[in-house]
Amino acid sequence: MHHSHEEEIAFQMSRRDFLSRSSLAGVGLAALSSLLPSELFAQDNPRPILPHFAPKAKRVIYLFQSGGPSQLELFDYKPKLKQLFGQELPPSIRGHQRLTGMTSEQKSFPLAMGKFEFHQHGKSKAWVSELMPHTAKVVDELCFIKSMHTEAINHDPAITFFQTGSQQAGRPSFGSWMSYGLGSENKNLPAFVVLLSRALPGDQPLYTKLWGNGFLPSQHQGVIFKSGENPVYYLNNPAGMNKTSRRNVLDHLAQLHKLQYKSVLDEEINSRIAQYEMAYRMQSSVPETLDTSKERDYTYQLYGEDAKIPGTFAANCLLARRLIEKDVRFVQLYHQGWDQHSQLPTKIKTMAKSVDQASAALIKDLKQRGLLDETLVIWGGEFGRTAYSQGALEVDKYGRDHHPRCFTMFMAGAGIKKGMTYGETDDFGYNIVSNPVHVHDFQATVLHLLGIDHEKLIFKHQGRRYRLTDVAGKIIKPILA
């Protein structure tokens, strides 16, 4: 039987073959932000009409401190821990808390606190450790939440919970939900960008699922910008291909794509082709965005000398500001090194120094450029640390185990009250005594600031309607400006 040219294409090539045989397969596949026409979404998941109401924030910079920074050495001042150094944590305080396998076999739970001093700062009189002197200078821009809590006690489920709303893998990440719901304001850059850094080796690994799209359309996954000559995988032209050749290939590929789509009506074909187009535009936009050579000396003085070293936390904070200026919706920084089960007094000095100046500089920089009023900045990890020591007990040598019952985060910028501390823990920094804030409450509040009703941002998958906050979450109204 004789087939026409179009019929032969449809007959011989499945959509997977069609894409895999293309010379551009794999080029910038995660780079698209909201380029698909709305009719391509399944009937169960029509493109959401967002925002639901006027947003306070247009963009988010999330400075995620991976490993669980100790709130007790940084922000949650507990002088009683020094007074009772070495004494047993009262059983009535510890209660029946679930412990990790690292301390469940301990015979005693001695209280520990190092030599670090705390002082009150600013008009808000917020307590900040000597380890964070730059952050101390911007406390009147910050809202500290000292009563965060979570059910997860180990790193992987705890980080996954914060980033996706579930302790189990497979759900869309925070940034992916934002990309899906709000789309992009810059068609030449992704809506969701991920930056990685570390200050100490050997910390908990990070996985792509943390910035994955889950069951949302694939163009909403986070795109990693790495340091070095090739910041985005597969973005540059392969050997022997110039920009004109790339354009010709894309044009001819688009023609084949139209034929194939008519045959199989698979929206993923349109998604991939649009991603190729995004990658083509990013060849110009990414180098321009990452080029910090024209930044003033004042900027490097503000962020610190580390900002000149690609891949550091400071350099990524500066890059986050540049991405926000380009209207990227969600910039997620992951900074590794906070998992300090031993030698905490020494290690936390290194970690605090690696983030303190740049975190404060980012807030100052955004403010002076008029961007803080529409940008939400978040700083925090997946859980806190225990008041008792794990391992050796010396003033300069002790560790802390994971502690999900209470820990501290801070927020600043669009829609957040300035110079505020919300929530309180007991004298041991072990239990919450007022205004608890759950992970889903935090997520619901961030979505609210973006003009999104967290109960209405829904995607139907395998017969169930999913949302970032699952079936929980309430807005933390007292911290809203």
N, C-alpha and C positions, 0 to 999 in steps of 0.2 A: 504494500500500500504506500502510495506517495504522500508525504506530508509537506505542507508548506514550511518555509523557513521558521515562521513563528511557532507552528505546531511542533516542529522538531525540537525546538528549544524547550517548550513546555513539557514534551514527552520525555526527553532524555535527562533533564536536569531537575532534581528536587531542589528546594530552596537551600538546603544545606550544601549540596554539591555546587550550586550556583555561587554561593558566597565563598566556600572553601577553595574553589578553583580560581577565584579572582586573585589577581596579583596584588590587590590591596587588602586582602583579608587580614584582619588584625591591626589595621592602621588606625590608631586613635579611637578604638571602638567605644571607649567610655566617655567620649568628649562632647556628646550632644546635650544641649539643654533646651527642651521644649520646642523642637523644630517640627514635630509631627503634627499633621492636621488632626483636629479633634475627632473627626469621624472615624479615625483608625482605632480609637479605644473601644474596648468591648462594651456591649450595651449595658452590662451590669456595672460598668465603671466609666460613666461619662466624665469628661474633663470637669473637675470641680470648678465652680465659679467662686473664686477667691480674690481678695480677702472677704471674710464674712462681714467684717466691720472695719472701720478706719484703724490701720495699724499704727502703733507707736514706733516700732522698729521695722526697718526695711531689710537689714542684713544682720548676720551673726558672725562673731569670731569666738570660737570655743577653744579655750586653752586647756586641753585635757591633760592632767598630770597623772600619767599612767603608773600604777603601782601602789597608790594609796598613801599620799603625804600625811605625816603625823600632824593632826590639828593641834596637839598638845605642845609641840615645839614651835608652832608658827602663829596661831591666832586665838586658840581657846585657852586663855590664861587660867591656870589652876595652881595657885601657890601652895595648896594643901599637899600636892604631890611632892614638893620639896620638903615640907615639914615632916611628912611621914615616909620619907625615902627609906626603902628597904622593909617597911612594915607590910603586913599582909592586907590585900584588898579584902574588905569585909565580905563574907559570903552573902550577906543580905543585899549588897550592891551588885555583886556578880550574878546572883540569882541562878537561873537555869539556862543561861545563854549558851547557845551552840558554840563550840570551840573548833578550831581547825585541828588537823592531825599534828600540827607542829607544837601545840601547847596542851592538847587534851590529856597528855600523860604527865604534865608537870605536877609535882607534889605541892608546890606553893606558888602564890601569885603576888610577888613583892612589888610594891609601888615604885615607880622610877621617874626621875626628872633630872635633867642635866643642869648645867650652870647658866643656861641662857636666860637673859633678863628680858622682861616685858615692860613696856611703857605705854601710856595713853598718848594718843596723837590727835591733832586736829580739833575742830570745834565739836566733832562727834565723840571725842574722848575714847576712840576705839583702841583696844589693846592689841598691840602687835609686837612680835618678838624682835630682838636685836638682829636676828638673821634676815629680816626683810626691811632694811632701812629705807629703800626707795618706795616700796609699797606703803610704808608708814606715812609718806608725804602726800599720798593721794587718797587717804582713807575717807575724806569728805566727799569723794566721788563714788565711793563703794557702798554696796549693801552686803554685809556679811550674813550668811545663813549658817548658824551654828548648830542647827537641829536637823540636819539632813540624816536620813536613815534608809536602809535597804535590807532586803532579805538575803541577798547574795553574800557569801562569806569568802569565796575564792575568786581569783582575779578574772578568769575567763568569763564566767557567768555574770560577774559584777560589772565588768566593762561592757559586755554585750547588753546587759539590762539598761545601762545608761544610754547607750547609743541606739538601741533598737526597741526598747520597751519590753523586751522579753529576755529571760536568762538563756533561752535556747536559740541556737543559730537559725537563720533562715528568714528573719523578718527584715523589712526595709530599715535602713539607718535614718537617723534624725535628719541629716542633710538631704537624703533621698526623698523623704516625705516633703521637705521644703521645696525641693526642685519640682516634684510632681504637683504640689499644690499651688505654688506661686510662679513657677517658670523662671525664666532668666530675663535680666534686664540688659544683658550684653550678649549678642548673638555670636560674638567671636571668642568667648571664653565659657567654660563650663559654669553651671550654676553652683556646683558643689566641688570644692577643691580641698585636698588633704595634704598636709605637710608633716613630716616626721623628723624628730630630733631625739637625742639622748645625751645625758651628761655622765652617766656611769654605765659600765658594761655589765652584761649578765643579768639584765632585768627580764621581766616577763615579756614574752613575744606578743606582737600585735598581728592581727589577721585581717585579710581583706574583707571578711564578712562585716567588720565594724563600719565600713563605709560602703557596703554593698547595697544593691537595690532590692534584694529579696525578690518578692513577687511583683514589684512594680516594673513598668517597662524599663528596659536595660539602659536607656539613655540617662536615667536618673541616678546611677551609681556615682560615687565620688571618684574624682580623677586625681591621682597622686602627682604632685610636682616634686621632683627630686633635685638635689643639688648636682652640679656637674654639667658637662657639655650637652647631654641629652636629658632634659628635665622631664619629658613625657615620653613614655615608651612608644616606639613605632611612629613617631611624629615626623621625623626627618625623611626626606626622599632617599630611597635606596640608591646604591651606586649605579650610575648610568642614567638616572632619571632626573630631569630638571623640572622647574615649576610648570613650564609649558607642556611637557610630556605628561606630568601629573594631571593637569587640567584636561588634556585630551582623553586620558584614560577614564577620568571621572565622568566626562560627558558621554562617552560610549557605554560605560557601565550603567549610567542612568537610563539609557535607551533600552538596554537589556533588562534592566530592573522593571521598567514599565511593562514590558511584555510578560515577564515572569509574574508580576503582581496580578495582572489580569487573569492569569491562569490559576494561581493558588490563593490569592486574596489573603496573604499572610502579612500582617502589619510589621513583623520583625524585619522583613526585607526593606521596607521604607525606613525603619529605624536605623538599620545598618548603613544604608546609602546616605542618610542624613548625617550620620556620624562621620562618614568619610568626608563629607563636605565641611563639617565642623573642624576636622583635623586639618583640612586644607587651609582654612582661615586661621587656625591656631599657629600655623607655621610662621605667620607674621606677628600675631598678637602675643604669643607666649614669650619670645625673646625680648620684645619691647617691655613687657610687664616685669620680667625678671631682671632686667638691666638696671641695677641700682647705682651705676657709675655717676649719674647726674645728681644723686642725692647730696645735699649740702653737708659740710663738715658738722654743722650744728646737729643734724639728724643722727650722725654716728656718735656724737658726744652724748646725745639723749639716750640712745639705745645701748651704747657701750661698744667697746672694740670688737666684741664677739659678732656684732652685726655685720662686720666685714668678712666673716668666715661663713661661706655657704653651708647650709645644713645645720647650723646651730639654732638654738631656740631664739636667740636674739635676731638672727638673720631671718628666721621664719616669721617673727612678729612684725618686722619691717615689711616683709613680703606680704603678710596678711593685710597690712594697711594699704599697700599698693593694689592688691586685689579688690579690696573694698572700694577703693577709689574708682576701679573699673566696673563697679556694680556687680561683682560676684556675690551671690546670695548668702552662701554659707561657707566659711573657711574654718576647717577643723585642724588644729594643731595637736599632735600627740607628742608629749615629752616623757621619755622613759627614764627610770632610775630611782623611783620613790619607794621601792619595795625593800624596806630596811628592817630585816629580822635580827640583825646583829650590827654592831658598830654604828648604831644610829647617830649618836652625837657627831661623829666625824663625817659620815656620809651625807647627813642632812645639811651640813654646812655647804658642801659642794653643790647639792641640788638647789638649795635656796639661792646661792650666788648665781647659778646658771639661769634663773628665771626672774629674780627680783627686779633688777633694773629694767629689763626689757618689758616685763608685764606692766610696770608703772609707766614706762615710756610710751607704750602703745596707747594707754588711756590719755596721757597728756597730748600725744601727737594727734589722735583723733579729735580731741577737744579743740585744739588750736586750729585745726583745719575745718571745724564746723561739722564733723562727721559723727561725733559721739551722740548727738541728739537723735540720730536715726540708725545707730549701730549698737547692738547689744553685745557686750563682752562678758564671757563666762570663764571662771577659773575654778578648777577643782578636779578631784580624782574619783575613783569608783567606790571607795570607803575610807574609813579612818584607821587609827591604830589604837591598841589597847593601852590603858593606864598602867598596867603591870608589865614587868619585864619578861622578855623571852630570852633565855640564855643567861650569860654572865651579867652580874649586877654590880656595876661600878658607875660612878658619876660620868665618866668619859667613855664608858664601854657597856652598852646594853642595847637590846633590840625591842621591838614591839610587834605583836602579832596583828593580824587583820581584825578590824572592829567595825562591823556594819551598823551597830546600834546608834551611833552618833558621830558626825564629822562635820567639817566646815567647808563651805564653798563661798565664793563671792561673785557678785554680778555688778555691772556698771553700764551706764549709758541709757539708751532709749527706753523710756517708760518706767525706769527703776528709781525708787527713792534714793537720794544721796545721803551719805553719812548716817547709815542706819545699821543696827544689828538686830537680827530677828532670830528668836529662839534662844534657848538656854539649856545648858547641861548641868548635871550635879557637881558637887565639889571635887569629885574624882574624875570628871570628864568622861564618865562611863555610861550614864543614862540621860535621856532627855527629860527635862522637868517642865518645859513649856514650848508650845507652838511647834510640834513635830512637822517635818516636811519630808514626804516620801518622794521617791524617784519620779513616780507618775505625776505628783503635784508639781514638781519642778518642770517636767515636760509640758504639762498643761499650761503652765504660766508662760513659758517661752513661746508656745504657739499663740497664746492669747495676745502677747505683745506684738506678734506678727500679723494680728488681725484674723486669727484662725480660731474657730470654736473646735476644741480638740475632740469633741464628741461627734462632729460632723465631717471631719477629714477621714474618710473611710474608703477602703478598697476591698472589693469582694474577691475572695480567692478560695477555690475548692469548696464553695458553698457557704463559707463563713465570711462575715464582714469584719475586717481588721482595722485597727487604728493604732497610732503610736502609743497611746496611753492604755491600750487593751480595754479593760472594763472598769478602770479606776481613774483617779486623778481629779484634783480640785485646784482651782486657781488660788494662789497665795496673794489675796487682795491687799493685805497690809503693806506689802513691799512695793506696790504699784504707785507711781507718781500720779 
